[in-house]
Structures are given as C-alpha cells and as structure tokens.
C-alpha cells in the first residue's frame, strides 16, 4: 500500500491529521461549527492515546466537548450563537489544535 511510505508517526496519527486538515480547509475567515466539532474530536482522539495528559490539557479537551456539543446541536437546529461563542471557539480552530497535537507528539507537552 502507498500509505506505507509515510513515516510511522503520520500513519499512527492519520485520524487526527485528517480531521485537522479538514478543519483547515473549511476555515477561511471564520471557524464553522462543523470544523469546531472535527477539531475537538481530533484533539480528544489524540489525547486519549496518551498515558499522561496534563490537567490543563484535560480541561481544554473537556471544555472543547461542551463547545463542540453546543456547535453541533445549534447547527442541527439552524440556531444562531452569540459572538462570544465564536471568540471562544477560536481556541478550538485548526491552528491551536494542530499546535497541541504537534507539541504532544514531540514530547514538549
């Protein structure tokens, strides 16, 4: 299979990488609610595999589930969200999620 030419770390984390790339493609000038959901899923899947996750990363991931749940719920019912929500949601856009994933892969977090 062609996928075997990729480095092992990429293959092992392809699910997270795919979700983050999807988010980057969707995010142009704002972060959409489906992208929030995908990014939060990516960071939670990524952190689930680690034996030690710091308290602040645990809080980040857990709050993300609430943010993503609200995004998915309101998106499904075509409801609006206030501006402060989207400000908070930028913490779960592709760039911060990718940075956290990279820093944990590299052992810095």
C-alpha positions in Angstrom: 0.0 0.0 0.0 1.2 3.5 -0.8 0.4 4.6 2.7 3.4 2.6 4.0 5.8 5.2 2.6 4.6 7.7 5.2 6.5 7.9 8.5 5.1 5.7 11.3 4.1 8.8 13.4 1.9 10.0 10.5 0.3 6.6 9.9 -0.4 6.2 13.6 -2.0 9.6 13.9 -3.7 9.8 10.5 -7.2 10.1 12.0 -6.2 13.2 13.9 -4.2 14.6 11.0 -7.2 14.1 8.6 -9.6 15.9 11.0 -7.2 18.8 11.4 -6.7 19.1 7.7 -10.4 19.1 7.1 -10.7 22.0 9.6 -8.0 24.0 7.9 -9.8 23.6 4.5 -13.1 24.7 5.9 -11.7 27.7 7.9 -11.3 30.7 5.7 -12.3 33.8 7.6 -14.3 32.2 10.4 -14.5 28.9 12.1 -17.6 26.9 11.2 -19.4 24.8 13.7 -18.7 21.5 11.8 -15.0 22.5 11.9 -15.2 23.1 15.7 -16.7 19.6 16.0 -14.0 18.0 13.9 -11.1 19.8 15.7 -12.5 18.9 19.2 -12.9 15.3 18.1 -9.3 15.3 16.7 -7.8 16.6 19.9 -9.8 14.3 22.1 -8.9 11.3 20.0 -5.3 12.4 20.0 -5.1 12.9 23.8 -6.9 9.7 24.6 -3.9 7.7 23.3 -1.5 9.3 25.8 -0.9 7.7 29.2 -0.2 11.0 30.9 -2.1 14.2 29.9 -1.6 17.3 32.0 -4.5 18.8 33.9 -4.7 21.8 31.7 -4.9 19.7 28.5 -7.6 17.6 30.2 -9.6 20.8 30.9 -9.0 22.0 27.4 -10.3 18.8 25.9 -13.3 18.6 28.2 -14.4 22.2 27.7 -13.9 21.5 24.0 -16.5 18.8 24.1 -19.0 21.3 25.6 -18.1 23.9 22.9 -18.4 21.3 20.1 -21.6 19.8 21.5 -23.2 23.2 21.5 -21.9 23.8 18.0 -23.4 20.6 16.7 -26.7 21.0 18.5 -27.3 24.5 17.2 -26.1 23.7 13.7 -28.5 20.8 13.5 -31.4 23.1 14.5 -30.2 26.1 12.5 -29.9 28.2 15.6 -27.6 31.2 16.0 -24.9 31.6 18.6 -23.7 34.8 20.2 -20.4 36.4 19.2 -18.6 35.5 22.4 -19.1 31.8 21.5 -17.1 32.2 18.3 -14.4 34.1 20.2 -14.1 31.1 22.5 -14.4 28.7 19.5 -11.1 30.0 18.0 -9.3 28.1 20.8 -10.5 25.0 19.0 -9.7 26.1 15.5 -7.2 24.0 13.5 -4.1 26.0 14.3 -4.3 25.7 18.1 -5.4 22.0 17.8 -2.6 21.2 15.4 -0.1 23.0 17.7 -1.2 21.0 20.7 -1.0 17.8 18.7 2.4 18.6 17.4 3.7 19.6 20.9 2.4 16.3 22.4 3.9 14.3 19.6 7.2 16.0 20.1 7.1 15.4 23.9 7.1 19.1 24.7 3.7 18.8 26.5 
